[in-house]
Amino acid sequence: MIRRTREDLVAQRARLLAEVHMTDDELRNRAEVYALSARELSVWHTIEGIDYLLAGDN
C-alpha cells in the first residue's frame, strides 16, 4: 500500500497542472467540452482521483 500525506497530494496536483500549463479552472472547463489532448486527459483523471482522496481526508 502506498501512503501519501495531504501535502504530498496537494504538491502532486500542483505539479500536474504546471505540466499542462493550465489552472484548475482551465483544465476543468476544457474537460467539460471534451477539448483535452491524451496527456491532458490523463492529468485530468489523476487530478479527479487526487481530489477524491483530499475530500475524504477532511
C-alpha positions, -999 to 999 in steps of 0.1 A, spaced: 0 0 0 12 35 -9 5 62 16 7 98 8 2 128 30 -22 156 22 8 178 15 21 152 -10 -12 151 -28 -15 189 -30 20 192 -43 14 164 -69 -18 182 -80 1 215 -85 29 197 -104 4 181 -128 -13 214 -135 20 230 -142 29 202 -166 -1 210 -188 3 248 -183 -33 253 -171 -51 264 -140 -76 241 -123 -105 260 -139 -90 259 -174 -84 222 -172 -119 216 -158 -136 238 -185 -117 220 -213 -126 186 -198 -163 196 -198 -162 203 -236 -140 173 -244 -112 195 -256 -82 178 -239 -53 160 -255 -45 125 -244 -19 137 -219 -42 164 -206 -70 139 -201 -46 116 -182 -38 146 -159 -75 154 -155 -83 118 -144 -54 119 -120 -65 152 -105 -100 138 -101 -86 109 -81 -65 133 -60 -95 155 -53 -114 124 -43 -87 115 -18 -84 150 -5 -122 153 0 -121 120 21 -93 134 42 -115 161 58 
